[in-house]
Amino acid sequence: MKRFLLLMLAIPLLTGACSDDTTKDPAPEPPAATLPAGTKDDPFGVNDIAGISGQSSVWIRGYVAGAEAGASTMSVGSDKPSRSNILLASKANEYRPDKCIRVELADNSDIQARLNIVDHPDLVGKKVLLHADIVSVNNAVCIANITEQEGGKEPVENPDPENPNQPDQPDDPTPPVTGNVELDKLYGYAEGTTGGAGATEANIHHFNDGDKFQQWLNLREKNKSEVPAIVWLSGRFTKENGRGGSSASPWFDIKRTKNLSIYGTNDFVMENIGFFLNEASNIIIRNIYIKMPKADNGADGISMQESNNVWVDHCTFESVNQTKDYEDGSCDVTHQTYNVTVSWCHFIKTQKSCLVGHSNGQTADTKITVTFHHNFFDLSSSRHPRVRFGRAHVFNNYFNQVTTYGVGSAYGAMVLVEDNCFEGVKLPTDICTYPAKPSGSSWVSNLQGSVAGYLYERGNVFNNKPADATSPYPFTNVEYKAYNGEKLAAPLTYDDFKPSYNYIVDPADRLAEIVPSAAGTGKLSGYASAPKEADNGGISGGGTDPGTDPDPGTDPDQPGGSDLGNGWTLLSNGTTQATAVCKGSQLTLTACGKFESGTQTFGFVYKEVTGNFVATTQVDSYTALKETNQALAGLLVTPDVATASSGDFIHAMAAKGLAKFYYSNRAEAAGKAGKGELSAPEAMTGSSPVVRLERSGDTFTASYSLDGGATFGKEKSVTISGLPDKLLLGLAASSGDSKKTSEAVFSNLKLNGQAVAFE
């Protein structure tokens, strides 16, 4: 049977009635004092006829809002519109069924062939003009007996709603085998992950000291160790054990290493600190209780970037503060990480549970593959998961009264949602661009962006569906690139979503019993205590970090900034996440924010430089929102990105605005910022502009060129005393707005005359 996608308002019917919606909404607005004549030139509107009936052969105009589903075909997860009716509304984007009037379409009539939205889904949102009768059925006003229409479509030849071979019909999937899923077995995309299996006794450690655990990890990264190792953690680790011994960097780095298993004892707790995996492979993390860190510098419970073959199993993530944005992701999979399984985990009141795919511009995240199964999402808010670009298989999870939405799909992601149990969930699934929540007078998705994701659901159980749940329920999408927009050449099928690995499922109607009893820490045997006494990896003393931090700085979404490779790091300190796309000698930087006299918000792609320098870059394009010295794109140098969002941000900058060119600087912490226009060069040939930033001792100068770098305008200088020899230099951009973004494209970056590539 056809599942109607992203286009209809589906509500069940009482036999012969126009609607069975018993919600006690306010009464319709009374008719205007003077009604239209009901002629073709002066037709009735939907609001005009809401309280009248008994009018024959009149003209009515309105917008097609959807169609009601036939009672015989209505079932959870299989909402299907009928050819027998459409819903007419007074505005194109109406989403409330009680504000619509049902229009009867006589069976096998030419009118039905032209107006039904099964054959013509693109009619939704379009205006039609009908010559018909206004009648009353079971005390509800309806439109019937249409004799003429304008605005419909040409009939579809030989439509057959029951024909499974009809192109717009989804497939009839063969479900996976139902059995008893083993509690201690790895399933999903991470199959083949072994972690530290085979570790010798010398490489099995027990840590009860977080500082020494961090140092051991740093040494492993420094040595690029791939020797299989197993570590047991006990006691309590806190943010003071974070990178470099700093509470401002609340994460343990698992970087550039392989073949590692990390196990927690049943009483082990990580409080306000998480794990950051970068370029890590063959990693197992089990039985770890994480009390979620505050979003200091973008700390997550577990964050994975550019990693592969990671199994996160039987962990507990507990939110300690349910204030929006106080905490970031619980278990995030981004930046081309692939072959991941997250299983049997307990998410307690978490706000942003599982982000899959970093941002709307991170198109390389199509590489992501991740399985979520038998997780207990317990009174959590959103992202269970939220997926961009990649592939996600979500099965046998238990969603207990999640508050914002369950599973989200955006930007072409392929998400299979099957054999789960949703308990009291208003919005089980959400699709980017599809109307999912009220915002003002129209409906918008919780997932910001302009490109829809794909989501196929089957075999799910929906218990205690809230009375105010969305319709259709749940949302799915196998063909639309955007809501009511362009379609794929052919709808996707179950086989397009189904992963290649073998798996079995537990019965969905038993998940409310199975999952809560077995998910989270303390549910596996053999984890009551570590198998050996604490040796803390053989590290004695403390206080110094033997490793070198390759990722200085901060980033509200990625610990220390996103490592872009080739020595470059992306910093984002705006309310909207900055993104960077590197391609050879070209960088595309998208960011929001303002360069203000007190604080700054912007995106910054930077690397370390030593000593004096002359840096130039071409600004190929910059889409600033307005002309202002707060919206800038250009070269920036600073000694410390940690102060980027404060009034202590010491920096020098040479930049382009919308049409003018500017300098920006601050010579001392808490000092006054200097900003103004740069002097124009004599040669103005119309080439893409080049900005230049130079250091000579304590003096920094800014200027720009309009002839490809041959001639520069008068330099603007500032003296900044006491700076170290090593600074952070790169490309920065803001938009002039705290939320809206601008895009800057840079190329041909040169440092001391030598070309510098971004990848």
C-alpha positions in Angstrom: 0.0 0.0 0.0 1.3 3.5 -0.8 2.7 5.5 2.1 1.9 9.2 1.4 5.0 11.3 1.9 5.4 14.9 3.0 2.2 16.2 1.4 -1.0 15.4 3.2 -2.9 16.1 6.3 -4.2 12.6 7.2 -6.9 12.1 9.9 -9.1 9.1 10.4 -12.8 9.4 9.5 -16.1 8.2 11.0 -18.1 6.5 8.3 -20.0 9.0 6.3 -18.7 12.0 8.3 -16.4 14.8 7.1 -14.2 14.5 10.1 -13.9 12.8 13.5 -11.7 15.4 15.1 -13.2 15.9 18.5 -10.6 18.5 19.7 -12.4 21.3 21.4 -11.0 24.2 19.4 -12.5 27.7 19.3 -15.6 28.1 17.2 -15.0 29.3 13.6 -15.0 33.0 13.0 -18.5 34.2 12.1 -19.2 35.0 8.4 -18.6 38.6 7.4 -21.5 40.9 7.5 -21.7 40.9 3.7 -20.9 37.5 2.1 -19.6 37.1 -1.5 -22.2 36.5 -4.1 -20.9 33.0 -4.8 -20.4 33.7 -8.5 -17.4 32.9 -10.5 -16.3 36.6 -10.3 -17.2 36.9 -6.6 -16.7 33.3 -5.2 -17.0 32.2 -1.6 -13.8 31.6 0.4 -13.3 28.8 2.8 -13.8 31.1 5.8 -17.1 32.3 4.3 -18.7 28.8 4.2 -17.5 27.5 7.5 -20.8 28.0 9.2 -23.3 27.8 6.3 -24.8 25.0 4.2 -27.6 24.5 1.7 -26.1 26.5 -1.0 -26.4 25.0 -4.5 -24.4 25.7 -7.7 -22.1 28.3 -6.2 -18.4 29.0 -6.8 -15.9 28.5 -4.1 -12.2 29.2 -4.1 -9.4 27.9 -1.8 -6.1 26.1 -1.6 -5.6 22.3 -1.6 -4.1 21.5 1.8 -4.1 17.7 1.6 -6.6 14.8 1.8 -8.2 12.7 4.5 -7.4 9.0 4.6 -10.0 6.4 4.1 -11.0 4.7 7.4 -10.4 1.3 5.9 -6.8 2.1 5.0 -5.8 4.1 8.1 -3.1 2.4 10.2 -0.2 3.6 12.2 2.8 4.3 10.0 0.8 3.8 6.8 -1.1 7.0 6.3 -2.7 7.0 2.9 -4.8 9.7 1.3 -7.9 8.8 -0.6 -8.9 9.8 -4.1 -12.4 10.4 -2.8 -11.7 13.8 -1.3 -9.4 16.8 -0.9 -9.1 19.3 2.0 -9.6 22.9 1.0 -8.1 25.8 3.1 -8.0 29.6 3.0 -4.2 29.7 2.7 -1.6 27.7 0.9 0.4 26.6 4.0 -2.5 25.6 6.3 -1.6 22.7 8.6 -4.7 22.5 10.9 -7.3 20.0 9.8 -10.0 21.9 11.7 -9.4 24.9 9.5 -10.1 22.9 6.3 -13.3 22.0 4.5 -13.6 18.5 3.0 -14.4 18.4 -0.7 -16.1 15.2 -2.0 -14.8 13.9 -5.3 -17.3 11.6 -7.0 -15.8 8.2 -7.8 -14.7 7.6 -11.4 -15.5 11.2 -12.4 -13.4 13.5 -14.5 -13.4 15.9 -11.5 -11.8 13.2 -9.3 -9.3 12.4 -12.0 -8.2 16.0 -12.1 -8.2 17.0 -8.4 -7.2 13.9 -6.3 -3.7 14.3 -4.7 -2.8 10.6 -5.0 -2.3 11.1 -8.7 -1.4 14.8 -8.4 0.6 15.4 -5.1 1.9 18.7 -6.5 -1.6 20.1 -6.2 -1.0 20.6 -2.5 -0.6 24.4 -1.8 -2.2 25.3 -5.2 -5.4 27.4 -5.6 -8.5 25.9 -7.2 -11.9 27.3 -8.1 -14.9 25.0 -7.8 -18.5 25.1 -9.0 -20.4 22.9 -6.5 -22.9 22.6 -3.7 -22.3 23.4 0.0 -23.8 20.6 2.1 -23.9 19.4 5.6 -23.0 15.8 6.6 -23.2 14.8 10.3 -23.3 18.5 11.2 -20.1 19.3 9.3 -19.9 21.5 6.3 -18.6 19.9 3.1 -18.4 20.7 -0.6 -20.0 18.2 -2.9 -21.4 17.7 -6.4 -18.7 19.6 -8.3 -19.7 20.3 -11.9 -16.8 22.6 -12.9 -13.3 23.2 -11.7 -10.3 25.4 -12.5 -6.8 24.7 -11.3 -6.8 20.9 -11.5 -4.5 18.6 -13.5 -4.9 16.3 -16.5 -6.2 12.8 -15.6 -3.6 10.1 -15.1 -4.2 7.2 -17.5 -5.4 4.0 -15.7 -4.6 4.9 -12.1 -4.6 1.9 -9.8 -3.9 2.6 -6.1 -3.6 -1.1 -5.3 -1.1 -1.9 -8.0 2.3 -2.3 -6.4 4.1 -1.9 -9.7 2.8 1.6 -10.1 5.9 3.9 -10.0 4.9 6.0 -7.0 4.2 3.0 -4.8 6.8 2.0 -2.2 8.1 -1.5 -2.1 6.8 -4.3 0.1 9.9 -5.0 2.3 10.9 -8.4 3.6 11.5 -7.7 7.3 14.6 -8.9 9.1 14.5 -12.2 11.1 13.0 -11.9 14.5 15.0 -13.7 17.2 16.8 -13.0 20.5 19.5 -10.4 20.1 22.5 -11.3 22.2 23.4 -8.8 24.9 27.2 -9.2 24.6 27.5 -9.4 20.8 28.5 -6.7 18.3 26.0 -6.1 15.5 25.9 -3.4 12.9 28.3 -1.3 10.9 31.1 -1.7 13.5 31.2 -5.5 12.9 34.8 -6.6 12.8 35.9 -4.1 15.5 38.2 -5.9 18.0 39.6 -3.0 20.0 42.5 -4.2 22.2 41.9 -7.9 21.7 45.1 -9.9 21.9 46.8 -7.3 24.2 49.7 -8.8 26.2 49.7 -8.5 29.9 52.1 -5.6 29.6 49.5 -3.7 27.7 46.6 -4.2 30.0 46.3 -1.3 32.5 44.0 -0.2 35.3 43.7 3.6 35.8 42.2 5.2 38.9 43.9 8.5 38.2 42.4 10.7 35.4 45.5 12.8 35.0 47.7 9.8 34.3 45.1 8.3 32.0 45.3 11.5 29.9 49.1 11.4 29.9 49.0 7.8 28.8 46.7 8.7 26.0 48.9 11.6 25.0 52.0 9.3 24.9 50.1 6.8 22.8 49.2 9.5 20.3 52.7 10.9 20.3 54.1 7.5 19.5 51.3 6.8 17.0 50.9 3.5 18.8 48.9 0.7 17.2 49.9 -1.9 19.8 46.7 -3.6 21.1 45.9 -2.3 24.6 43.1 -2.7 27.1 42.5 -0.2 29.8 40.2 -0.4 32.8 38.9 2.8 34.5 37.7 3.0 38.1 36.9 5.8 40.6 35.8 9.2 39.4 37.4 11.3 36.7 36.4 15.0 36.3 37.0 17.9 34.0 40.2 18.9 36.0 41.7 15.8 34.4 41.1 17.2 30.9 43.5 18.0 28.1 46.6 19.6 29.5 45.2 19.4 33.0 42.8 22.2 32.2 39.1 22.2 33.3 38.6 24.4 30.2 39.3 21.4 28.0 37.0 18.7 29.5 37.8 15.7 27.3 40.2 12.8 27.1 42.0 12.7 23.7 42.0 9.4 21.8 43.9 10.6 18.8 45.8 9.0 16.0 45.8 5.6 17.5 44.4 2.2 16.9 43.4 -1.1 18.6 42.2 0.1 22.0 39.5 -1.1 24.4 38.3 1.2 27.3 36.2 -0.5 30.0 34.7 1.1 33.1 34.0 -0.8 36.3 30.4 -0.7 37.4 31.2 2.1 39.9 33.3 4.2 37.5 32.0 7.7 36.7 33.2 10.4 34.3 31.8 13.7 35.6 31.8 16.8 33.4 34.3 15.3 31.0 34.1 13.2 27.8 36.1 11.4 25.1 37.3 13.0 21.9 38.2 10.5 19.2 40.1 11.9 16.2 41.8 9.8 13.5 41.2 6.8 15.8 40.5 3.3 14.5 39.4 0.0 16.0 38.2 1.4 19.3 35.8 -0.1 21.9 34.2 1.9 24.7 32.1 -0.1 27.2 30.4 0.3 30.5 31.3 4.0 31.0 29.0 6.3 33.0 29.2 9.8 31.7 27.6 12.7 33.6 27.5 15.1 30.7 30.1 17.9 30.5 29.0 21.5 30.2 29.6 22.6 26.6 32.9 24.2 27.5 34.8 24.6 24.2 32.3 22.2 22.6 32.9 19.2 24.9 30.7 16.1 24.2 30.1 12.9 26.1 31.8 11.1 23.2 32.8 12.8 20.0 34.1 11.0 16.9 35.9 12.7 14.0 37.7 11.1 11.1 37.6 7.8 12.9 36.4 4.3 12.0 35.4 1.0 13.5 34.2 2.3 16.8 31.9 0.4 19.2 30.2 2.3 22.0 28.3 -0.2 24.1 26.4 -0.3 27.5 27.3 3.3 28.4 25.1 5.7 30.3 24.9 9.4 29.4 23.1 11.5 32.0 22.3 15.1 31.6 23.0 17.2 34.7 21.4 20.3 33.4 18.5 20.3 31.0 18.8 23.9 30.1 19.0 24.4 26.3 22.6 24.5 25.0 24.1 24.0 28.5 25.3 20.6 27.2 26.3 19.6 23.8 26.2 16.1 22.1 26.1 12.9 24.2 27.5 10.6 21.5 28.3 12.4 18.2 29.6 10.9 14.9 30.9 13.5 12.5 33.7 14.4 10.0 33.6 11.2 7.8 33.7 8.8 10.7 32.4 5.4 9.5 31.7 1.8 10.7 30.2 2.8 14.1 27.8 0.9 16.3 26.1 2.5 19.4 24.3 -0.2 21.3 22.6 -0.8 24.6 23.3 2.7 25.9 21.0 4.6 28.3 20.5 8.3 27.5 18.9 10.0 30.6 17.3 13.4 29.9 20.0 14.3 27.4 19.3 17.3 25.3 21.3 16.7 22.1 21.7 12.9 22.2 23.4 11.8 19.0 24.5 14.1 16.1 25.5 12.3 13.0 27.0 14.5 10.3 28.7 17.7 11.5 26.9 20.5 9.5 24.9 21.4 6.5 28.1 22.1 4.5 30.0 19.0 5.5 29.2 17.1 2.3 32.1 14.6 2.9 30.0 13.2 5.7 28.3 11.0 3.1 31.0 8.6 4.2 29.4 8.1 7.6 27.9 4.7 8.5 26.4 4.1 11.9 24.1 1.7 13.7 22.0 2.5 16.7 20.3 -0.5 18.4 18.8 -1.3 21.7 19.4 2.1 23.1 17.2 3.5 25.9 16.3 7.2 25.1 14.8 8.1 28.4 13.0 11.4 28.7 15.6 12.9 26.3 15.0 15.8 24.0 16.3 15.4 20.4 18.8 13.8 18.0 18.1 10.1 18.5 20.0 10.5 16.1 19.9 13.5 13.9 21.6 12.6 10.6 23.1 14.7 7.8 24.5 13.1 4.6 25.4 9.7 6.0 23.7 6.4 6.5 22.1 5.3 9.8 20.4 2.1 10.8 18.1 2.7 13.8 16.5 -0.5 15.1 15.2 -2.0 18.4 15.6 1.2 20.4 13.1 2.3 23.1 12.1 5.9 22.9 10.4 6.8 26.2 8.6 10.2 26.0 11.3 12.0 24.1 10.3 15.6 24.0 11.3 17.3 20.8 11.6 14.6 18.2 12.9 11.1 17.8 14.9 10.4 14.7 15.8 13.2 12.2 17.0 13.1 8.6 18.5 16.0 6.6 20.6 16.8 3.6 20.2 13.5 1.7 20.9 11.2 4.7 19.7 7.7 4.3 18.0 6.6 7.6 16.3 3.3 8.2 14.0 3.3 11.3 12.7 -0.2 11.9 11.4 -2.3 14.8 11.6 0.4 17.4 9.2 1.2 20.2 8.0 4.8 20.7 6.3 5.4 24.0 4.2 8.6 24.3 6.2 10.4 21.5 4.5 13.3 19.7 7.0 13.5 16.9 8.8 10.1 16.3 10.6 11.2 13.1 11.5 14.6 11.6 12.5 15.5 8.0 14.5 18.6 7.2 12.2 21.1 5.3 9.1 19.1 6.2 6.5 21.0 8.5 7.1 19.5 11.9 6.6 22.1 14.5 4.7 25.4 14.8 6.6 28.6 14.2 4.4 31.6 14.0 1.6 30.8 11.5 3.3 28.1 9.6 5.0 24.8 10.2 8.7 24.2 10.0 11.0 21.4 10.7 13.2 21.2 13.9 16.1 20.5 11.5 17.3 23.7 9.9 18.4 23.7 6.3 17.1 23.6 2.8 17.6 20.0 1.7 15.5 17.1 2.9 16.8 13.8 4.2 15.4 10.4 3.4 13.8 8.2 6.0 12.2 4.8 5.7 10.3 3.3 8.6 8.8 -0.1 9.1 7.8 -2.4 11.9 7.7 0.2 14.6 5.4 0.2 17.6 3.8 3.4 18.7 2.3 3.2 22.3 0.3 6.0 23.9 0.4 8.3 21.0 -0.3 11.8 22.3 -3.5 13.5 21.4 -1.7 16.4 19.8 0.6 14.3 17.7 1.5 15.4 14.2 -0.1 14.1 11.1 0.9 12.1 9.2 2.5 10.0 11.9 5.3 9.3 11.6 6.9 11.4 8.9 8.8 9.6 6.2 10.4 10.5 2.9 11.7 8.3 0.1 11.4 10.7 -2.9 11.3 14.5 -2.1 14.5 16.6 -2.2 12.6 19.3 -0.3 9.1 19.6 1.1 6.6 19.7 -1.8 9.5 20.2 -4.1 11.7 18.3 -6.6 11.4 14.5 -6.6 13.9 11.8 -7.3 13.6 10.1 -10.6 12.1 7.1 -8.7 11.2 6.6 -5.1 13.7 4.8 -2.9 12.9 1.4 -1.7 13.6 -0.6 1.5 16.5 -2.2 -0.2 18.1 1.2 -0.8 18.2 1.7 3.0 18.8 -1.8 4.3 22.4 -2.3 5.3 24.5 -5.1 3.9 25.4 -6.7 7.2 23.3 -9.5 8.7 21.3 -8.9 11.8 18.3 -10.1 13.8 15.7 -8.1 15.7 13.8 -8.5 19.0 10.0 -8.2 18.7 9.2 -4.4 18.8 6.3 -5.0 21.1 8.7 -6.4 23.8 11.2 -3.6 23.7 9.6 -1.7 26.6 10.6 -4.7 28.7 13.8 -5.8 27.1 15.7 -2.5 26.6 15.3 -0.7 30.0 16.3 -3.8 31.9 19.6 -4.3 29.9 20.7 -0.9 28.6 23.4 1.3 30.3 26.2 0.5 32.7 26.1 -2.3 35.3 24.2 -4.7 33.1 27.2 -6.8 31.8 28.8 -9.6 33.8 32.5 -9.3 34.6 32.6 -5.5 35.1 32.2 -5.3 38.9 35.9 -4.7 39.3 39.0 -4.5 37.2 41.0 -7.7 36.7 44.2 -6.2 38.1 45.3 -3.6 40.6 45.6 0.0 39.5 48.9 0.6 37.7 48.0 3.9 36.0 49.9 2.8 32.9 53.2 2.8 34.7 53.1 6.6 34.8 54.6 8.0 38.0 54.5 11.6 39.3 52.2 13.9 37.5 51.4 17.4 36.5 53.2 17.6 33.2 51.8 16.6 29.8 54.4 14.6 27.9 52.5 14.9 24.6 52.2 17.9 22.4 48.7 19.3 21.8 48.2 19.4 18.0 44.8 21.1 18.3 45.0 24.3 20.3 42.0 26.5 20.7 38.3 26.3 21.2 35.2 25.4 19.2 31.7 25.3 20.4 31.0 22.1 18.6 34.4 20.3 18.4 36.9 20.1 21.3 39.8 22.4 20.5 38.5 23.2 17.1 37.9 20.9 14.1 41.2 19.4 12.8 41.0 20.1 9.1 44.3 18.4 8.3 47.5 19.7 6.9 48.0 21.7 10.1 44.8 23.7 9.8 42.1 24.0 12.6 38.6 25.5 12.4 37.5 27.6 15.3 33.8 28.5 15.6 32.6 30.8 18.4 29.3 32.0 17.0 25.8 30.8 17.7 25.6 29.2 14.3 28.3 26.6 13.7 31.0 27.7 11.2 32.0 25.4 8.4 35.1 25.1 6.3 35.5 23.3 3.0 39.1 22.9 1.9 40.0 22.1 -1.7 43.7 22.5 -2.7 44.5 26.2 -2.5 40.9 27.3 -2.0 39.0 27.6 1.3 35.3 28.3 1.6 34.4 29.5 5.1 30.8 30.0 6.2 30.2 31.7 9.5 28.0 34.1 11.5 28.9 36.8 14.0 30.3 40.3 14.4 33.6 42.0 15.1 32.5 44.3 17.8 34.5 46.7 20.0 33.9 44.5 23.0 33.4 40.9 21.9 33.8 39.0 18.7 32.0 36.1 17.1 33.3 34.6 13.8 34.8 31.6 12.1 38.5 31.1 11.9 40.7 28.6 10.0 44.2 28.9 11.4 47.7 27.4 11.9 50.8 28.2 13.8 53.4 30.6 12.4 56.8 31.5 13.9 58.6 34.8 13.8 58.1 37.7 11.3 55.9 37.0 8.3 54.2 38.5 5.3 50.8 36.8 4.5 48.6 37.5 1.5 45.4 35.9 0.3 43.0 36.5 -2.5 39.3 37.1 -1.5 37.4 35.5 -4.4 34.0 36.3 -3.0 32.3 37.4 0.2 28.5 37.5 0.8 28.4 39.9 3.7 24.8 40.7 4.9 25.5 44.4 4.9 28.3 47.0 4.7 29.7 47.3 8.2 33.1 47.0 9.9 31.5 44.2 11.9 31.2 42.0 8.8 34.7 41.1 7.7 36.5 38.4 5.7 40.3 38.3 5.6 43.6 37.5 7.3 43.8 37.5 11.1 46.6 36.8 13.6 46.3 36.2 17.4 48.3 34.7 20.2 45.3 33.0 21.8 42.0 31.8 20.3 40.7 30.9 23.8 39.8 34.6 24.3 38.1 35.0 20.9 34.7 35.7 22.3 35.8 38.1 25.0 37.0 41.7 25.2 40.5 40.4 25.8 41.0 39.2 22.3 44.4 40.5 21.1 44.6 40.4 17.3 45.4 42.2 14.1 43.3 41.8 10.9 43.3 42.9 7.3 39.9 42.3 5.7 37.3 42.9 3.0 33.8 44.0 3.8 30.8 44.0 1.4 32.5 46.7 -0.8 35.0 48.4 1.4 38.2 47.2 3.1 39.0 47.4 6.8 41.5 46.8 9.6 40.7 45.5 13.1 43.0 45.2 16.0 43.4 45.1 19.8 46.8 45.7 21.3 46.2 44.6 24.9 43.7 42.6 26.9 40.7 44.6 28.0 42.0 47.4 25.8 40.0 49.3 23.2 39.7 47.8 19.8 40.8 49.7 16.8 38.8 49.6 13.6 38.5 51.6 10.4 38.8 51.7 6.6 42.0 50.8 4.8 43.4 53.3 2.3 42.7 52.4 -1.3 45.6 51.5 -3.6 46.5 53.6 -6.6 46.1 50.7 -9.1 42.5 49.6 -9.3 42.2 47.1 -12.1 39.1 45.3 -11.0 40.9 42.0 -10.2 39.8 39.9 -7.2 41.2 41.7 -4.2 44.2 40.6 -2.2 44.6 41.4 1.5 47.9 41.5 3.2 48.9 41.2 6.9 52.5 41.6 8.0 54.5 41.2 11.3 57.8 42.8 11.9 58.7 42.4 15.6 55.9 44.1 17.6 54.5 45.9 14.6 51.6 44.6 12.5 50.5 46.2 9.3 47.3 45.7 7.2 46.7 46.7 3.5 45.0 45.6 0.4 45.5 45.4 -3.4 43.1 45.5 -6.4 45.6 44.5 -9.1 46.4 40.9 -8.0 49.0 41.9 -5.3 51.3 44.1 -7.4 50.3 47.4 -5.8 49.0 47.8 -2.2 47.4 50.8 -0.5 48.8 52.7 2.4 49.5 50.4 5.4 47.7 50.7 8.7 50.0 49.8 11.6 49.5 48.8 15.2 52.1 48.0 17.9 51.3 44.9 20.0 54.0 44.4 22.6 54.9 41.3 24.6 53.7 38.7 22.1 55.4 35.3 21.8 57.4 34.3 18.8 54.7 31.7 17.9 51.3 33.0 16.9 48.1 31.7 15.2 47.5 33.0 11.7 44.7 32.3 9.3 41.5 33.2 7.5 38.6 34.7 9.4 35.0 35.6 8.5 31.9 37.0 10.1 28.5 38.0 8.7 27.4 41.1 10.6 24.6 39.1 12.2 24.7 36.9 15.4 22.8 34.1 13.7 22.7 34.4 9.9 25.8 33.3 8.1 27.9 34.7 5.2 30.2 32.8 2.9 33.8 33.8 2.1 35.9 32.1 -0.5 39.7 32.5 -0.2 42.5 31.3 -2.5 46.2 31.7 -3.3 47.3 32.1 0.3 51.0 32.9 0.5 53.2 33.0 3.5 56.5 34.9 3.0 56.0 34.4 -0.8 55.4 30.7 -0.6 52.0 29.2 -1.6 50.3 27.4 1.3 47.6 24.7 0.6 44.6 23.9 2.7 44.7 20.2 2.0 
